[in-house]
Amino acid sequence: MRSTNAEAHRRRLGLLLAIGVVAALALPAVAQAAGSYTVWTCRGPEGQPLSATAWQSAGSPIATMTDTCASGGELSVVVPAGRSGTYLDDAGARFQAMGGSAIIGYRLWRSTTTAGSGGGQAGFYTDVLEDDFGFFSTSVDPCRNTSGCFALGDPSDPLGAGSNLVERSGVSLRSVSVAAGCSAPISGGFTCADTGGLNAAFHLYRAAVEIADASPPALVGSPSGPLLGGAAVGGLQTVTIDAADAGGGVAVAQARVDGALVAEREAGGDCRAPYTRPAPCSASATLALAIDTTALSDGEHQLELTVLDAAGNAVTTPSTTVRVDNTPEPPPPPPPPVTVTTPAPPPQTVTTPAPPPVVVVRDPPPPAGRGDYRITLDRRRVAAGAATALRGRVTERDGGAVAGASLVVERRLYGPFGGDWEELRTLTADATGRFRLPVPEQAQQLRVRLEPARAASTAFVSPAVDVVSRLGLRAAARPGTLRNGGTVQVTGQLRNAGPSARGKEVLVQAIVGGHWDTIDRVIADRRGAFSWRYQFQRTRTEALYSFRVVVAADQARWPWPTLTSSRLRVRVKP
């Protein structure tokens, strides 16, 4: 059963389906937006323990972050004994919305303490800070010992709705932070003196952050499967959809036949309620829908495919005519009866010679049992386009050569849409079982399997070889100088990844509070190209902003290390 949030999104989707079907006549796919979803921390809506992975350390030099939420504890930001400090422009822990989304409200269950004598210009504090999309911070829950505040909330009633609850709505924020640190004038050399005990502490017992996602998912390429091929088909049919989403991520795919829901596939993993991450679902996904055509009548039907993101935003394909035929072929008619009347033969003596010997011609024996063959290659990683070919050998279990073995070379691309293994070419081993395989110019994985097809099990497939190019990253920000209200565009390209770049996530980062922070993410296309736009709206004095883009390493089908562009500077005038 899907979550309450998902059911609400489905109902909303149902109300909009009629609009989507009409628009599909003119557009490749119909997008429907916008929705929202809630991300929970420490405790879920039913009080169950949850992780605090949505909150990241903000890098404070005097505060430490401790997370025991998953075991029923809390998220704590504390300034322990032995720490003193000056003015800080950083929080202890930060919750940041991902690109294409914004925080529109939140509830925090917390208690705080500060130590010190009070008074003066420098003292320890706790606070909740809001960051809007102009990179400005606003204090909403301050407790400063210099102002006579030494505690907020009641730690004996962690989930109480009284003094422990901080609640905000009707906002549009990039991030929310909880802080424990030193409050002092920026200049003058003021210092918060260590009290010898716990100087400041912010205890977060539960958080519910509401995120608005205005961007619907997008289909990548066209759905595929025999059902969409035009011919009449029957039985269980699989339709595959590739999709990407820049907000909460791709959550679920659905198939409707003649308006009725017949199949649904969820993305799985962390993409399930209650959500615990700002982007709970994957930015790209390949989802396979299993449609049982035996539940449909023979003939033509109308098929619609829908992809929803975590917020319930949807994109729907145009209605497509499919043909179903599950009627079995009738058996051939029986032959007519034959009556033969034969007169009785006269008595005679018959001498029958001995029959000739019977010679039975048998097929050659099948290959030896599973595990009797081994395919080895001389390298597991090679540069794309290398002049030296890969060398391999096919042997039996005892080491004997398999002379003249028929081999199939298979490949698959890297990246989110790399797909499954596909046949590239065939090879024939020599009399010693050896073979050569030229290295392709394009980044991909290769493997070799033994023919015939019945031998194509794991035991008869070589280890995969990574063919890796030298990955490049280019980025630029234009214009370099503009006025408040203007829009900057960051464009770039992943070079030498080939089609493997399709669907790869690119992080857009900016310097916020003295540190690089991810403020958005975009998806590269098949050429590796990407683009991001931002409008400056809150710059009141001339400022120099710094951006960069990052392509992160990923052990799942991405063999390259993390790449970071050079700093992109943008000057904004009022």
MARFI-161411 format. One record per residue (C-alpha): x, y, z; residue in one letter. Coordinates in steps of 0.001 Angstrom, whole numbers. Each point is the difference from the previous one (the first is absolute). Layout:
! residues N
R:X:Y:Z:A
...
! end
This chain:
! residues 574
R:0:0:0:M
R:1385:3464:-864:R
R:329:2816:2496:S
R:-2682:2514:929:T
R:1948:2674:-1887:N
R:120:-2145:-3126:A
R:-3748:-761:174:E
R:-756:3714:169:A
R:2239:560:-3001:H
R:-1839:-2724:-1907:R
R:-3373:1597:715:R
R:1329:3343:-1181:R
R:1400:-1672:-3105:L
R:-3378:-1593:-742:G
R:-1681:3417:-29:L
R:2517:1222:-2570:L
R:23:-3040:-2293:L
R:-2644:1374:-2336:A
R:2080:3130:-595:I
R:3088:-2147:-627:G
R:-1714:-2167:-2626:V
R:-1148:3032:-2007:V
R:3430:1657:117:A
R:1659:-3248:-1074:A
R:-1400:476:-3487:L
R:2445:2856:-542:A
R:2884:-717:2376:L
R:2347:-2989:381:P
R:-873:-283:3689:A
R:-2233:1852:2455:V
R:1581:1478:3132:A
R:-2019:695:3142:Q
R:1356:1973:2962:A
R:454:1076:2762:A
R:-138:-2016:3198:G
R:1747:-306:3337:S
R:1288:-2663:2366:Y
R:1202:-191:3600:T
R:3460:-1090:1134:V
R:161:-1347:3554:W
R:2986:-124:2347:T
R:601:-1978:3219:C
R:-3661:-922:456:R
R:-2628:-716:-2628:G
R:-3667:1009:22:P
R:-809:-3058:2137:E
R:2929:583:2354:G
R:2210:-2692:-1569:Q
R:3794:575:77:P
R:1446:1328:-3261:L
R:3451:1042:-1157:S
R:1238:3592:-176:A
R:1756:-358:-3357:T
R:-1823:3091:-1286:A
R:2073:2222:2298:W
R:3650:634:-809:Q
R:2725:1526:2128:S
R:549:3655:-879:A
R:3666:-100:957:G
R:-22:2149:3151:S
R:3514:218:1513:P
R:-1259:-140:3611:I
R:-3281:-1974:-142:A
R:-309:-3771:-482:T
R:-2937:-1941:-1419:M
R:-1129:-3334:1494:T
R:-2688:-2191:-1573:D
R:-1732:-2813:1933:T
R:-3381:399:-1725:C
R:-107:-3404:-1695:A
R:168:-1713:3400:S
R:-2718:2184:1539:G
R:2253:2857:1110:G
R:462:3538:-1248:E
R:2086:2254:-2217:L
R:2170:2224:2195:S
R:2168:3002:-816:V
R:2129:958:3008:V
R:2892:2249:944:V
R:1748:-2204:2578:P
R:2218:1000:2868:A
R:3390:1296:-1031:G
R:-1277:1903:-3029:R
R:-15:3753:-441:S
R:-614:1985:-3150:G
R:-733:3194:-1864:T
R:-2726:1050:-2425:Y
R:-1159:-2915:-2157:L
R:-1785:108:-3319:D
R:-769:-3713:120:D
R:-2621:-2214:1582:A
R:511:-3394:1552:G
R:-2312:-2128:-2199:A
R:-1768:928:-3219:R
R:-3016:-1386:-1900:F
R:201:1097:-3632:Q
R:-2593:-407:-2732:A
R:1297:-1406:-3257:M
R:-209:1685:-3383:G
R:-3465:537:-1399:G
R:-1561:84:3471:S
R:-429:2334:2987:A
R:-821:-262:3695:I
R:-3494:1455:515:I
R:-431:-844:3673:G
R:1430:-1977:2881:Y
R:-580:-1194:3554:R
R:2904:-533:2382:L
R:-320:-1620:3427:W
R:2985:1227:1994:R
R:1478:1162:3286:S
R:3108:2149:465:T
R:2362:1218:2709:T
R:2662:2702:177:T
R:2542:626:2751:A
R:1741:3110:1249:G
R:-700:2949:2213:S
R:-1921:2072:-2554:G
R:549:3606:-911:G
R:2887:1351:-2043:G
R:409:-115:-3752:Q
R:1159:-3603:-482:A
R:-1776:-3106:1225:G
R:-1103:-3491:-960:F
R:-3293:-463:-1823:Y
R:-2361:-2437:-1724:T
R:-2262:783:-2930:D
R:-1984:-1199:-3019:V
R:1161:1719:-3187:L
R:-1827:285:-3314:E
R:1864:477:-3290:D
R:-1953:1334:-2944:D
R:1001:-235:-3647:F
R:1955:3233:194:G
R:2542:-1616:2379:F
R:-1214:2012:3014:F
R:-546:-1467:3493:S
R:-2841:968:2342:T
R:-124:-783:3732:S
R:-3371:-1408:1139:V
R:639:-1730:3349:D
R:2858:1813:1786:P
R:1143:-708:3535:C
R:3048:2083:1021:R
R:1415:132:3465:N
R:985:3620:-656:T
R:-3755:684:-164:S
R:-774:-2005:3123:G
R:-1202:-3166:-1793:C
R:1478:-3231:1368:F
R:-2509:-2684:-1091:A
R:-2888:-683:-2375:L
R:-2426:-2927:26:G
R:-426:-2929:2366:D
R:2404:-2957:-441:P
R:-2249:-2166:2206:S
R:-2762:179:-2649:D
R:1936:-248:-3280:P
R:-2988:-324:-2344:L
R:-2268:2362:1892:G
R:-1881:2533:-2092:A
R:487:2826:2504:G
R:3243:1889:487:S
R:2001:-2619:-1918:N
R:-1642:608:-3390:L
R:1356:2540:-2481:V
R:-2372:238:-2962:E
R:183:2033:-3206:R
R:-2154:85:-3140:S
R:-459:2173:-3063:G
R:3740:290:-626:V
R:2222:-805:-2992:S
R:3427:-1061:1208:L
R:3132:-1607:-1332:R
R:1004:-1383:3396:S
R:-756:-107:3731:V
R:2786:-300:2574:S
R:250:-645:3724:V
R:2875:1712:1766:A
R:1983:65:3209:A
R:2946:2352:83:G
R:1414:3379:891:C
R:-1853:3284:-514:S
R:2321:2991:-191:A
R:563:3167:-2045:P
R:1783:-649:-3278:I
R:2803:2423:841:S
R:1682:985:3233:G
R:1589:-3309:950:G
R:-2807:-1113:2328:F
R:160:-3632:1215:T
R:-2457:-2353:1689:C
R:1842:-1324:3052:A
R:-153:-3695:832:D
R:-2207:-596:3061:T
R:1722:-3253:940:G
R:-3182:-2008:-641:G
R:-2448:-439:-2847:L
R:49:3427:-1647:N
R:-2998:-364:-2332:A
R:-2190:-2843:-1258:A
R:-2809:-390:-2528:F
R:-1943:-3297:319:H
R:-2220:-908:-2971:L
R:-2496:-2772:873:Y
R:-2092:18:-3174:R
R:-269:2027:-3203:A
R:-2649:78:-2721:A
R:1086:2103:-2981:V
R:-2507:677:-2778:E
R:1580:280:-3453:I
R:-1714:1404:-3086:A
R:1089:-1467:-3316:D
R:-1101:2056:-2992:A
R:1724:-2143:-2631:S
R:-1732:-3056:-1473:P
R:2096:-2968:-1093:P
R:1074:-362:-3625:A
R:81:-3046:-2240:L
R:3429:-872:-1389:V
R:-489:-1462:-3456:G
R:-3094:-2031:-841:S
R:-1559:-2882:1959:P
R:816:-3386:-1497:S
R:-1358:-3532:-107:G
R:-1712:-2419:-2415:P
R:-3412:1313:1079:L
R:914:3330:-1615:L
R:1251:-1575:-3222:G
R:-3332:63:-1846:G
R:-454:-3772:-303:A
R:-2595:-1934:1983:A
R:1538:-1607:3091:V
R:-1214:-2032:2951:G
R:1031:-1258:3411:G
R:2128:2014:2423:L
R:1549:3016:-1731:Q
R:2745:2285:1350:T
R:103:3720:-813:V
R:3158:1871:1040:T
R:119:3737:790:I
R:3075:2206:537:D
R:-647:3198:1963:A
R:1848:2777:1826:A
R:-1051:2546:2631:D
R:1863:3020:1379:A
R:-1968:314:3264:G
R:-1014:-2822:2319:G
R:934:-2675:-2540:G
R:-1810:-2656:-2039:V
R:-2405:-1895:2287:A
R:-2372:-2215:-1976:V
R:-1137:-965:-3491:A
R:-3570:-981:-862:Q
R:-1769:-1536:-2989:A
R:-3672:597:-775:R
R:-1960:-1898:-2622:V
R:-3261:1609:-1080:D
R:277:2258:3062:G
R:398:-2802:2565:A
R:3214:-509:1987:L
R:1454:-3381:-1022:V
R:3643:181:1156:A
R:2175:2009:2367:E
R:3718:-83:792:R
R:1586:1892:2903:E
R:3619:1132:-72:A
R:737:-1718:3338:G
R:2987:635:2275:G
R:-346:3132:2164:D
R:-2815:1197:-2270:C
R:-2803:-895:2402:R
R:-1942:1865:2674:A
R:772:1294:2496:P
R:2740:1715:-1992:Y
R:3292:678:1792:T
R:1987:1818:-2712:R
R:-532:3369:-1753:P
R:100:-1879:-3319:A
R:-1409:-3361:1113:P
R:-97:-1600:-3453:C
R:2607:-440:-2711:S
R:523:2836:-2479:A
R:-311:-2521:-2829:S
R:-1481:-3469:-237:A
R:-883:-2777:-2410:T
R:-3307:-1591:1008:L
R:-1503:-3144:-1543:A
R:-3781:-446:91:L
R:-1419:-3533:-263:A
R:-3388:103:-1769:I
R:-2107:-3176:19:D
R:-1859:106:-3311:T
R:-1969:-3160:857:T
R:-2179:2229:2198:A
R:-943:2038:-3092:L
R:-2333:-862:-2838:S
R:1475:-751:-3398:D
R:118:2972:-2325:G
R:1160:3611:188:E
R:487:1920:3258:H
R:1292:3433:1017:Q
R:3181:16:2116:L
R:1287:2955:2041:E
R:3217:12:2025:L
R:578:2361:2929:T
R:3112:788:2055:V
R:-363:1746:3377:L
R:2664:1596:2171:D
R:155:58:3801:A
R:-2361:2994:144:A
R:-2598:-1586:-2267:G
R:854:2135:-3031:N
R:-642:-2043:-3118:A
R:824:-322:-3662:V
R:-2315:-2097:-2188:T
R:583:-1371:-3484:T
R:-2562:535:-2746:P
R:-2603:-2730:-300:S
R:1374:-2821:-2173:T
R:-1985:-2717:-1768:T
R:1185:-3512:861:V
R:-1292:-3329:-1304:R
R:-661:-3056:2151:V
R:-522:-3559:-1227:D
R:-122:-2820:2535:N
R:-2141:-2404:-2066:T
R:1914:-3279:-469:P
R:453:-1463:-3474:E
R:-2655:-2690:-658:P
R:1375:-3545:-295:P
R:115:-1516:-3505:P
R:-3081:-2111:-944:P
R:390:-3765:370:P
R:652:-1942:-3220:P
R:-3054:-1713:-1594:P
R:-427:-3691:862:P
R:1446:-2438:-2545:V
R:-1553:-3438:-529:T
R:2097:-2532:-1896:V
R:-1459:-3336:-1125:T
R:2642:-2505:-1018:T
R:-870:-3452:-1445:P
R:1551:-2906:1803:A
R:3271:-984:-1721:P
R:541:-3570:-1213:P
R:2110:-2173:2258:P
R:3683:495:-681:Q
R:3352:-461:1563:T
R:1976:3175:578:V
R:3716:57:691:T
R:1091:3267:1597:T
R:3680:941:-205:P
R:1697:1254:3133:A
R:-382:3780:356:P
R:3087:2150:-596:P
R:1764:1355:3058:P
R:-1462:3242:1339:V
R:2421:2922:151:V
R:-1034:2720:2506:V
R:1431:3465:-629:V
R:51:2050:3216:R
R:556:3720:569:D
R:3402:851:1447:P
R:-20:111:3790:P
R:-846:3369:1576:P
R:2691:2101:1657:P
R:1230:-1146:3372:A
R:-2025:893:3071:G
R:-276:3428:1572:R
R:3309:1267:1285:G
R:2152:-2039:-2471:D
R:1136:3060:-1953:Y
R:1949:3112:936:R
R:505:3206:-1988:I
R:2883:2215:1110:T
R:1118:3437:-1215:L
R:3391:1614:534:D
R:-1410:3292:1373:R
R:-3006:1166:2032:R
R:375:3706:-862:R
R:1304:1557:-3201:V
R:87:3452:-1575:A
R:-2530:563:-2770:A
R:1595:-274:-3431:G
R:3133:-1688:1349:A
R:2269:-1243:-2787:A
R:674:-3301:1752:T
R:-2884:-2427:-349:A
R:-1453:-1951:2909:L
R:1179:-3596:28:R
R:-1914:-2927:1418:G
R:-239:-3766:88:R
R:-2720:-2645:338:V
R:937:-3100:1979:T
R:-1660:-2981:1562:E
R:-53:-475:3737:R
R:3150:-2116:-139:D
R:1844:2711:-1981:G
R:-310:-1588:-3418:G
R:-530:2336:-2955:A
R:-3419:267:-1674:V
R:1095:142:-3634:A
R:-2141:2019:-2414:G
R:-2495:1086:2669:A
R:-2762:2315:-1256:S
R:-125:3125:2180:L
R:-2370:2961:249:V
R:1283:3424:1086:V
R:-2604:1970:1982:E
R:10:3610:1140:R
R:-1986:2397:2149:R
R:350:3734:562:L
R:604:1740:3316:Y
R:-2344:2426:1741:G
R:-3627:-129:1195:P
R:-1236:-1043:-3444:F
R:2831:-2341:-934:G
R:-2487:-2800:-578:G
R:590:-3740:-111:D
R:2700:-2000:-1743:W
R:-352:-47:-3794:E
R:1839:-1940:-2684:E
R:2852:1930:-1635:L
R:1820:-2564:-2181:R
R:1110:-3625:-201:T
R:3450:-1565:291:L
R:1522:-3414:-635:T
R:2799:-1299:2216:A
R:3069:-1523:-1663:D
R:1254:-3556:436:A
R:1404:862:3447:T
R:-3251:1657:1171:G
R:1500:3492:-251:R
R:-1654:3076:-1509:F
R:595:3751:-477:R
R:-2553:2772:571:L
R:673:3529:-1342:P
R:-719:2738:2549:V
R:-2912:2281:-1066:P
R:346:3778:-156:E
R:-3012:636:2273:Q
R:-325:-458:3776:A
R:-1930:-3177:841:Q
R:217:-3384:1694:Q
R:915:-3139:-1941:L
R:-301:-3682:732:R
R:351:-3215:-1988:V
R:-2322:-2994:216:R
R:208:-3476:-1435:L
R:-2366:-1223:-2680:E
R:-2354:-1809:-416:P
R:-2652:2062:1755:A
R:-857:-2852:2360:R
R:3457:434:1509:A
R:-555:3699:730:A
R:-165:-211:3769:S
R:2172:1854:2467:T
R:2465:-2881:9:A
R:705:486:-3716:F
R:343:3801:-51:V
R:3272:1852:432:S
R:420:2687:2659:P
R:-1057:3449:-1255:A
R:2696:2317:-1334:V
R:-330:3763:537:D
R:862:1964:-3135:V
R:490:3490:1417:V
R:613:3282:-1800:S
R:1631:3098:1460:R
R:-3035:1859:1324:L
R:-78:3774:-330:G
R:-2261:2657:1544:L
R:-578:3415:-1532:R
R:-2137:2729:1595:A
R:-628:3713:-489:A
R:-2230:2658:1585:A
R:-1470:2761:-2176:R
R:-281:2885:316:P
R:2899:582:2360:G
R:-1416:3347:1149:T
R:-3681:879:378:L
R:-2409:1990:2124:R
R:-2402:-1148:2697:N
R:-3024:-1508:-1724:G
R:2148:-1452:-2759:G
R:497:-3705:-702:T
R:3275:-1880:-228:V
R:256:-3208:-2010:Q
R:2557:-2686:798:V
R:600:-2333:-2927:T
R:2417:-2844:-433:G
R:739:-3411:-1379:Q
R:1389:-3329:1109:L
R:2576:-869:-2643:R
R:1084:-3433:-1230:N
R:-2701:-1921:1880:A
R:-1950:-578:-3210:G
R:-3614:-1187:418:P
R:870:-1110:3560:S
R:-407:3643:1066:A
R:-3758:-183:-538:R
R:-1858:462:3292:G
R:3136:712:2090:K
R:-656:2369:2898:E
R:2009:3247:77:V
R:127:1932:3286:L
R:-85:3804:-80:V
R:1819:1490:2987:Q
R:489:3506:1392:A
R:2023:1439:2866:I
R:-2440:596:2861:V
R:1288:1041:3420:G
R:3594:-593:-1062:G
R:-571:-3578:-1181:H
R:-979:-1692:-3251:W
R:-3639:-1128:177:D
R:-2065:-1916:-2552:T
R:-2850:2318:-973:I
R:-1444:-1879:-2962:D
R:497:-2941:-2324:R
R:-577:-529:-3705:V
R:26:-3035:-2286:I
R:2375:-394:-2952:A
R:-1431:-937:-3380:D
R:1298:-2638:-2431:R
R:2800:2334:-1132:R
R:980:737:3597:G
R:-1312:3576:-237:A
R:-1780:1712:2906:F
R:-1362:3440:864:S
R:-1111:1833:3172:W
R:-1550:3463:441:R
R:-333:2218:3067:Y
R:-1601:3439:437:Q
R:1526:2329:2600:F
R:-2713:1804:1970:Q
R:1455:992:3395:R
R:3344:1645:-808:T
R:-123:3489:1535:R
R:3720:817:-225:T
R:2550:-1029:-2600:E
R:1096:-3589:660:A
R:2209:-2641:-1590:L
R:-1580:-3470:-17:Y
R:1930:-3224:-547:S
R:-1432:-3114:-1647:F
R:1357:-3330:-1199:R
R:-1349:-3314:-1283:V
R:897:-3448:1323:V
R:-446:-3422:-1574:V
R:240:-2459:2882:A
R:1549:-3454:-92:A
R:-2503:-2833:159:D
R:827:-3670:481:Q
R:-3204:-988:-1806:A
R:963:-98:-3684:R
R:2163:3158:-28:W
R:3750:-787:-100:P
R:1356:3553:126:W
R:1149:1954:3084:P
R:-1711:3190:1178:T
R:554:2975:-2307:L
R:-279:3631:1114:T
R:-39:2987:-2320:S
R:2012:3142:570:S
R:-1615:2814:1995:R
R:-2560:1995:-1993:L
R:-229:3608:1220:R
R:-3062:2171:-585:V
R:-84:3677:1003:R
R:-3452:1359:858:V
R:-702:3718:325:K
R:-3093:1517:1643:P
! end
